[in-house]
Amino acid sequence: MKKNIIILVAFVFTIISTQAQVDRSVQPKPGPAPKINLKNPQTFTLKNGLQVLVVENHKLPRVSAQLLIDNAPISEGEKAGLSGITSGVLGNGTTNISKEKFDEEVDYLGARVSVYSSGASAKSLSKYFPKVFNLMADAALNPLFTQEDFDKKINQTLDGIKSGEKSVSVIASQVRKALGYGKNHPYGEVTTKETLKNITLEDVKNYYNTNFKPNNAYLVIVGDITLKEAKKLVKKNFKKWKKGTLTAPNFEKPTNVAQTEINFVNMPNAVQSEVAVLSTTQLEMSDPDYHALLVANQILGGDFNSYLNMNLREAHGYTYGARSAINDDKYASMFRTRASVRNMVTDSTVIETMKEIHRIRTENVTEKNLANVKAGYVGKFVMALEKPKTIANYALNIKTNNLPEDFYKTYLQKINAVTIEDIKRVANKYFSEDNARILIVGKAIDVLPNLEKLPYKINYFDIYGNPTEKPELTKPIPKGVTTQTVIDAYVKAIGGKDKVKAITSVLQTSQASMQGRVLDMTLKLMAPNKTAILLGMGGMVLNKSIFNGSTGYSESQGRKTPIEGIELELAQKGTAPFEELALVKTGKLTGIELVNGEENYVIKTADGATMYFNVASGLKTQGSKTSKGPGGKEITQTFEFSDYKEVNGVKFPHLMKMAMGPMTLEFKTTEIKINEGLSDADFE
């Protein structure tokens, strides 16, 4: 019946999502590029080198300020994470005002003030801005460093690292940077428990005193304020800030692999694979290829209609979204694609991704596609100009990236000048298919056998980007352990044979939050082998799945679909109200795998479902199933069971997490009734 839950939840999600979609059947015609008349912000510089940009806008009574320390990235080595810890300690009061009083002042003024290792920011109503600006400056220039705040930030970071170790997306991002830039490059350093232990409060103070200097800093003030008022505030609060010696960049330029290879990271708990193709390069905003590359990336993987998304999502249904990106940076840039896909199509995703990279390098983009992408840039650029802060940000970019003064005034002109030949040229230069890393973070036992068939060497890494050996795909089943013994251990763990046998019906209600709405699930189970699942919202049943012991159906919006084939055969062998008991006849013990770092017995059924039972506790921990969802696309669904509590002497999981693509639902049980409230009529 898990398959029916999958289909019902997917259907409800589709209903809700389509309510927010717009009609994309009609392509709007691009108009002529508008004329750009950008006003330059007013600027001045303090004697200590602090450069100030002021953009007056008196439409609304509010002002914001942003301080940027434009330092080169710094290698932290054995103390990786130092800048992050420094950011966390800053802003907790000043040498002139306690943290409690500081926070009280900010809250009272209805403002926002933040301080971090690379600058500070503040925003408020204009009438309170002088006071708020004073608070920001005081926090930035007179920070209060305490051991208590330092220890708190260290512990928070350690908790974050521990949590991230189980997140496939977090690990994928971490390893992507470590391998792409190199672990000795500032952009590739990994913060670990070990590097955090090397950091002291004194290190934080030294980092701040060395790097928080005005002679490479910019202060942007935007809003309901005059230049005269801004000058007065800035001089009052920042003129005593002393300049210092800037740290020069001291790191090697990242290099790519000699030949395209797969870099694999094993995540035994992964229900999907993170697949990325990446290579480092050098791209600055001042580069002549900049505008052409923006357009080329948009065509390859920048939006919904891109090559990658139309292939991986629309044509094949591998993922909910596939994208590519290339960042501009003065020190190192990276081209990368990204998609989160079902385990079973990980190898196919690699093939199709490389196909689209090859396509944009060798085939001419169509005139229509090129025109549509250009039109999109025009729209986004013009909309951005409506925000006063955009003018300040553009001016800041011109200064920090050494751009010509007319860079943004000619922006659309340069976008519109991009040709079909330009797309192919920059794609060949920046979108590598010959010396790229194909990074895959996923479950080795599910995806490695097919990946090994691809024409790429596979190198293995741990979650920190360190080389490692090929992971062991499965552990042998100990002598004497069978499907029967695993299920016997499960029955003993939840309460024992006698108490389980005494339960003839279960009525369980649960709730989950879905896009701001409450999704209700009612599960009805009755011996011998009757099951009903109802999903609803706002008191209305949207979908249901019924099995009366011999036949069954699912129903959505009044339309019934009978349960047939292998699903019906397995359902008829069921053992409701405890479906696990049927695995003795319908399942096969295939091995031992790690689930969240703990050994679990794995039992598979003929319809492709998999159940996991913890070796130590005997409890069921996970289940997974790939089924046909709305539109006929395959949906891989994973269930995670936890928070076991006793009801009538038998333990039931009161929390069920359901992961389906990028969507995760947490169904929390609100009530369980045993041997009451059900009749045969509930299964008609």
N, C-alpha and C positions, 0 to 999 in steps of 0.2 A: 504493500500500500504506500510505501515511501514514494514510489513513482508518481502516485496521484497527488501527494502533497506538493511535489515538485511542480507538476503541471498547473495545479490550482494557484500556487503562489506566483508562478511566472505569469499566469493569465491576469491575476489581479494587478501585478506590477505593470503589465502592458496597458491595462485600462487606465490606470492612474497616469502613467507617463504620456499616453497619447493625448490626454486632456491639455497638456502644456505644449504640444507640438504645433508648429505653424504649417500652413500649406506650402510645400516646397515644389509643387508640381509646375508652377509658373516661374520661369527664370526672369528676374527683372533685367531690363536693358540698361547697360552702363551708360551714364551720361558723360559729358566732357569733364575733364579734371578742373576743379575750381581753382581760382586764383588765390594764392596764399599770401596773406598780409600779416606776418608775425611782428608783433611789437617786441622790441628788445627790453628786457628788464633793466631797471636802474641799478647801478653797481657802485660799490666803493670798497676800499681795502684798508684795513687797520695796519698800523706800523709793525705789528707782530706777524703779518702775512695773511691773516684771516680775510678771505674774499667773501663779500656779502652781495647777494642778489635780492632785489626787492621788486615784487610784482604787486602793484596796487589794483585792488578790485573792491569797489564799494557797494556792490549789489546786495551782499549779505553781511550782517554784522559779526563776522568771525575772521580769525587770523590763525595761520599755522606757521610753524618754524621748523626747519630741518637742518641739523648740523651734520656734515659728512666729513670724516677724516679719510682722505683719499690716499692711504698708504698702500704700498706694494704688499702682496701676501707674504706672510712670514712663516718659515718652517719652524714647527714647534717640537719636532722630533720625539724624544722620550716623554715630553710633556704635552703631547697632542691633546687638545681640548682646552688649553689654557685661555685662548681668546673667548671661548664660550663660557667658561667659568667666570672670567672677568666681566663679561656682559651680564651674567646673572647676579653678580655681587654689586655692580653699579646700580644706582637708582634707589638704594635702600637708605635714604636719609643722607645728610651731609654733615660736615664738621660744625655747621652752624645751626642745624635743626634735626631733631630725631626723626626716625622713619615714621613713627606714629603721627607726629605733628605734620610731617611732610605730606603723607597720604591724606590726612584730614584736610589740609589746605587745598590739595588738588581736587578732592571730592567735593568740597564745599563750593569751589569755583566751577564745578561741572566741566572740568578740563581733563586733558590727557597729557601725561608727561612720561617719556621713556628715555632711558640712558643706556648705552651699550658700548662695546669696545671700539666701535668705529663711528661713534657720533651720538646724537640725541635728537629728540623730536618733541614738539608740544603743539597743542591746538586748543582754542577756547573761543568764547565770545570776545569780540574786540574790546569791550569795556573792561574785561578782566585780563586781557592779554599782557599788559605790563607786569602784573604780579605773577602770572603764569610763566612768562619769559624769565623773570628773575629766579623762579624756582628751578626751571630747566638749567639755567646757567650755573646756579649754585650746585645742583646735583652733578653737573658735568665737570665742573672745575674744582669742587671741594668734596669729593666723594668720601663717604664714611665706610671704611673697610673694617668689618668685624669678623672675628673667628666664627661667631654664630651663623652669620649670613653665608660665610664661606662653606662651612660644614653642611649647611642646608642645601646649598647649590650642588655640592659634590654628591650628596645622597640622592637628590632629584635626578642628576645626570646618570648615576649608577642605576637607578630604577628605570630610566629611559632606555639605557643600554640593554638591561635585562628583558624589558618588554620588546624591544626591537629585534632581539635574537630569534623570535618566533615569527616575525613578520617578513614574508617573502619580498614585499616591495621595499621595505627598509633595507634589507640585506642586499637586494639588487642595486639600489642606489649607492650604497656604501662600497660595494665591490666594483661597481662601474667606475667610480672615481679613483679607487685604489689602483686598479689595473690600467685604466685609460691614461691617467696623469702620472702614475708611479707613486709608490708610497713615500718616496723622499721629496715629492713635490708638495707644496702647501695645500694644493687642491685635492691631493690624493691621500693625505694623512687620515688615519682612522683613530678615533678616540676610543680607548678600551679601558677596562677596569684597571689594568696595569699602568697605563699612562696617567690616569687620574690620581693614582696613589703617589705619583712623583711630583704632583703639584702642591705647592704650599701657599698660604696667604701672602707670604713675602714675594712669591713669584707673581701673584696677581698685582701687587703694588708696583713691582718693577716693570711689568708689562704695561700698565697704565702710564707710569711716569715716563717710559721710553717712547711710547707710540701715540699718546694723546696730545698732539702738538698742533698749534695754529698755522704753521707755515706751509702746511699742505692740506688745509681745511677750507671748506666752503659752508656758508650759512645762507639758506634760502628762506625768505620770509614772504608769505603770500596772503593777501586778503585786505581787509578794511583797515589799512594803515597807510600813512604818508611816508615818503622818504625821510623827511625831517624827523618824524617820530621814531622811525626805525633806526636811524643813525644815533639818536639819543640813547635808545635802549641798548644797542649793540656796544657802543663806546662805554656806557656805564657798566656793563656786565662782562665784557670780554677784553677790554684794553689792557688789563693787567695779566692776561694769559701769556706766558712766556714761550717764545719759540724754542725749538730744539734741533738736534741733529737727526735728520731722517735716515731710516735704515734702508740701505740700497738692496734691491732684489739680489738674492744669492741662491739660485737653484737652477738645475739643468732643465733644458727644454724637453718636454715629453716626446717620446718616440713611439711609433707604431710597430707592430709585429712585422716580420719580414714577409709572411704569407698568412692569409686569412685562416683563422683557427677558431675552434669552439672553446670557450672558457666555462667550465661547468662547476656550479656550487650546489651541493646536495642539501636539500631541505626536506627531511623525512615527513614533516607535517604539511607539506605543500599540497593543496588541492588543485592548484593551477601553476603554470610555469610563467615566469617573467622572462621574456625574450627581448634582447636588445642587440642591435648591431652598432658598433661604435668605433670611431677613430679620432685621434686628436689632430688638430691643425692650428693654423694661426689666422685669425680673422679679427680685424679691428674695424670700427665704424668708418674710419678714414680710408679703408681699402677700396680701390676702384670696383672690386667685385661685390661690394656690400649689398647694393640694391638688387642686383641680378640674383644673388644668392638668397635673399629674402623671398623672392618670387619663386625660385626653383624649389626651395624647401616647402613652400606652401603647396606647390603642385605635388610634391612627393608625399608629404605626410603632415602638412600644416593644418588641415581642416577636415571636415566631414567628407567632402567630395574628393579628397586626395587619392592618389594611386594606392597607397597602403591601406587606407580605411575602406575604400571601395572593394579592394581585393579580400583582405582578411576578415572584415566584418560583413559587408554586403554580399559578396559573391560566395564566400565559404562559411560564414558564421562561426569563425574561430574565436572571436573576441567581441567585446562590446565597444572597442575603440582601439585603433592603431595610429600612432603619430610618429613624427620625426621632428628634430630640432637641431639647430646649430647656433651656438651662442657667440657673440662678439666679446672679446676680452683683450686687454692690453698685454696679458702675460701668457695665456694659453686658452685655446678654444677646443670644443669637442662637437663633432657631429654624432648624432645618435638616433636610432629608431627605438620604439618601445611598444610592446603589446603584452597583455596578460591573457593567456590562452589555456584551454583545457589540456590536461596532460597528454591525452592521446593524439593531439594534433601539434605537439611541440615541434617535431621534425618537419612537418608540413609547413608550419609557420616560418621556419628558417628558410625553406626552399622558396616560398612565395615572397618573403621579404627581400631576399637576394635577387629574385626575379625583377621586382619593382625597382630596386636600385640600378640593376643592369638596364632596365627599360629607359629610365630617365637619362642615363648616360649615353644610350645608343640610338634611341628613337626621338624624332621631333615631336615636341608637344604640339597639340592642335592650336590653331589661332583662337578658337572659341574658348578653350581652357585658359590660355594665357590672358585673354581679354577679361574673363570673369575674375581671375585672381587679382589682376590689376585693379579692377573696379572695387573689389573687396578692400584692398589697401586704401583706396581713395576714401571710401566710406568710414573706415576706422580712423584714418588720419584726421578727417574733418570733424568727426565726433569728438575726438580727443581735444581738439582746439577749443571746444566749448568750456573746458575746465581751466581756470586760471593757473592751476598748478602745473599744467602742461607746458606753459610758456617758460616757467622757471626751470622745469626739468630739462627742457630742450636747451636752454641757455647753459645749464650745468653740464649737460653732455658735451656741448661745444667746448667748454673749458677743460673738462677732465679727459676728453678723448682727442684733444688737439684737432678739432674740426674747423673747416672754414666757416666764416660768419653766416654765409648764405646756405648752410647745409640743409636746414629744414625749409627754407624758402624755396629751394629747388628739389625738395624731396620727391614730390609727386611727379615732377618733370623727369626725374631719373628713373622712377618706377615705370612710368609710361614708355620710357626709351628702351626698356629691356626687350630683347628680340628672342626669337626661337633659338637662334644660334648661341646667344648668350646663355640660355638655360642649359644647353648641352655642354657648353664649355665649362661653366662653373660646376656642374654636376660631376664632370670628369675630374675636376681639380679637388673638390672638397668631399664628395660622397664616395668614399673608397669601397671597392668590392674586392680588391686584391690584397690589401694588408690591414684588414679590419678584424676586430675581436667580435665574435658572436657570443655574447654573454647569456648564459641560461642558468637561472636559479629555479630549481624544481626538484621533484621527487625522483631520485635516481632509478629506483626499481621500476617506475612507470615509463620513464622517457629515454633512459640510456640505450636500451637495446635498439631502438629505431635511430637514435642520433648516431650510433656507431656505423650505420649504413651510409651516412652522408660522406661526401668526399673532403672532409675536413679533419685535421688532427684535433684530438680532444685533450686539453690539459685541465687538471682538477685543482680547485682552490677551496679554502675554508671560508667562513663568513667574514673574515677580515682581509681577504685577498692574499693569503699566504698559500704557496704551493702545497699540495697534499696528494695522497695516493687515491687511486680510484676507489670509490666507496663500495662497501660490501652490499650487494643488492638484496640479500635475504639471509636470515639465519636459519640453520637447520632445526627441524622440529625435534624436540627431545624424545627419546624412546619412551613409548607408553602414552604419549599425549595424542589424543584424537579429537575429532569434532565433539564426540560425546563427552569426553572429560572436560573440555573447555566449557560446554554448556552446563554440565553438572556444577562446575566451579562458579559459574555465573548465578545459577539458581541458589546455591549455598550463600553467595555474597549478598543477594538481595533479601534473603530471609529463610531459605530452606524449602524443601519439597512440600512439606505439610502445609505451610502458610501460603505458598504459591498455589497449591492445589485447591485451597479453600476459597480462592477468589474466582468467581464465575463471571463478574462483569466489572468494567472500569469506565467511569465517565469523567473525562479530564478536560478542563477548560484552560486555555492559555491565551496570552496577549503579546503582541509585538508592535513596535512603532515602525510605521512605513511612510516615509515622506511626510512626516508631521501628522499622520492619521493613525488610528488604532486599528490593527488587524486582529480579529478574533478567530481562534481556532478551537473547535470542539472535536474531541476524539472519543468515539464510542466503541467499546470492545466488549464482546459477549461470547461466552462459550455456547456451543462448539463452533468457533471460527467465524464469528460475524464481526464486521468492521464497518464503521461509518466515519468519514472525515468531513467536517463542514468548515468552510472559511467564510467569514462575513466581515462587514464593516458598517458601523452605525446602526446595528440592529437588523441589517438586511443580509441574508445569505446570498453570497455571490456565486459560490461553487460548492459542489459536494461530490463525494465519491462513496459509493455504497457496495458492500459485498455481503451477501446473505448466507454464505457458506458453500453455495454451489454456483451462483451467477452474480454478476455485478455490473455496475456502470458508473460513469462520471457524468456530471451534468453542469453545464455552464450556460447561463442566460436561457434556460428552458430547453436546451439542446442536449440530448442524451447520447453518450458514446459507450457502447458495451465494452467490457473488459474481455480481451480475447488472447489467443495464442499462448506463448510461454508464460505471460503474466497471469493468465487465468489458471493455467496448470499449477503454478506455484501458489497462487492464492487458495486453491482448493486443497492444498497440502498444509495450509496454515494452521496455527494453534492459538488463535486469539482466546483470551486476552493477552497472552505472552508470545509474541511472534518469534522470539529468539529460540523457543523450544523446537520450532519446525526446522531449524538449521541442521539438526541431527540427520534429517532425511534429505533436505534440499541443498545443504551447503557442503563445501569441501575445505578442510583446513589446508592452507597453502604455504604457511610459513610464519615467521616472526618479523615484525617491522617496528621501527621506532615511531611513536606518536607523542609529540611534545616531549621528546627526550626519554620516554619510557617504553619498555618492550611491550608489544601487544600481539596476541594471536590474530591471524588474519583468516577469515572464513569468507569464501566467495560462493555466489549462487549462479545458476545457469543463465539468469537474465542480466548478469553483469553487475549485480549489487555486491558490495563488500562490507563486512562488519568487522569491527575491531574490539577485542576484549583484553583488558589490561592483565598482563601475566601475574603481577603481584596481587592485585585486589580482586580479580575475577570479573569486575564490572565492565559493562559495555561502555566504550568511550567515544566511538565514532562509527559512522556509516557513510557510504557514498553510492551514488547511482547516476548513470548517464541515461537520459531519456529524451524522447521527442517532446519539445515544448510548443508554444504557439508559433504558427508559421512553419512547423515541421523541422525547425532547427534543433540540433542536439543541445541539451542543457546538462552540464555536470553539476550535481548537487551534493554537498557534503553536510552531514549532520554531526554535531558535536554535543555529547550528552554529559551533564555534570550536575552538581548540587543535588546529590541523592539524599532524599529524606524519607523516613518511614511513614507509611500510611497503613493502618491495620496490620502492622508487623512486617510489611514488605516495603523495600526501598524502591522509590521511583525517582527518575531524574526530573528535577523541577526547573531546569534550564536547558533549552535546546537551541543551539546556534545553528542557523542554516545559511550556508554560503553558496551563492549562485552568481557567478561572474563577479562584478564589482559590488554586488549587493549582499549585505549580511543582515539577517534578521535574528533577533534574540527573542524567542518565545519563552516567557516566564509563566510558569503554571500558577493559576490563581485558585484552583480547587480540584480536588480528586475525590470522587465518590466511589466507594467500593460496595458491590452487590446491592445497588439500589439505583432507581431512576431510569432503568432501561427495560425495554420489552422488544418483542419481535417486530413491532411496528416501526421501530427506529431503523430497521434495516430493509425496508421495502422500497 
